[in-house]
């Protein structure tokens, strides 16, 4: 699920011309190596909480910046960034709860 979420974030950023490549997404938005997404796909593993937290924080930051502007298209994009930031945090919380509930 979290991998799909990162793909969605990447696609939204690409559509908004905020990134030009998956490499840029990995390095500048996830704070990971250029091959991070490829590694997730190949290994069929979920992204780290660190990657999700990093991208969530950056989405939230830019959401606030765009929301302060007058342009309607930026306000709409701001809402999309906010939605994705919240989805990242929800994913982190869901994974954490699954871990502690399994040992309780």
N, C-alpha and C positions, 0 to 999 in steps of 0.2 A: 504494500500500500504506500509506504513512504517513498519507494522508488518512483511510483507513478506520480506522486505529488511533486517530486523534484523535476520530473519530465514536464509536468504542467507549468511549474514555475519557469523552467528554462524556455518553454514555448511562449509564455506570456512576455517574458523579457525580450525574446527574439522578435516577437511581433511589435513590441514597443520600441524597437531599435536600441534597447539598452545593452544588448550584447550582440556580438557578431558570430560567435562560435561557442560550441560546447566547452572548449578549452578555456575560453574567457569566463564562462559561467562557473566552471570548477574553481578556477584560481581566484577570481574577483568576488564572486558571490557566495561560494561555499568555503573559501579559505583552504582549499585542498589542492592536490597536485592536478596537473592538466588531464590526467587519465582517470580521475576518480570515478566519473560516471561509467566509463568503459569497464572499470574494475567491478563496480556494482553489478553491471549487466552480466559480465563473464562469470563472476563468482556466485551470482544469484543471491546476494546478501542485501540487507537493508542499509540505508545510510546511517551514519553515526548521529548521535544526539548533538554532537558538536557542529556537524555540518548543517543540521536542521536549525539549530539555535542561531548560527551565524547568518544563514540566509533569512531567517525570520526577522532578526534584528535589523538587517539591512533593508528588507522590504518595508518594515515599519518606519524606519527613518525616512526613506524616500516617499512613502505614503504621506507622511506628515509634511514633507517639503512640497509635494505636488498639491496637497489639499489647501495650502496657503496661497496658491496662485489663483488667478481669476478665470483662467481658461477652463471651459467645461470638460474638454477631453482629458485634461490633467486631473480634474476632480473624479472623473469616472475611472481613470487608471489608478488613482489613489485608492479608491474603494476596492479595486481588484487586488492591489498590492496588500491592502489591509486584510482581505479575505484569505489570501495565501499565507500571510504571516501568521494568522490565527490557526490555519490548518496545520502549519508546521508545529506550532506549540501543542496543538491537540494530539498530533502524532507522537511527540515526545512524551506527553503525559500518558497516553494510552500504552505505549511500550513500557514505561516505568511501572505503571500499575500492574501490567501483566507480569512483570518480573517479581514484584514484591508479593503479589497475590499468589503466585505459584509456590512460594515458600511458607506462606502463612497457614 
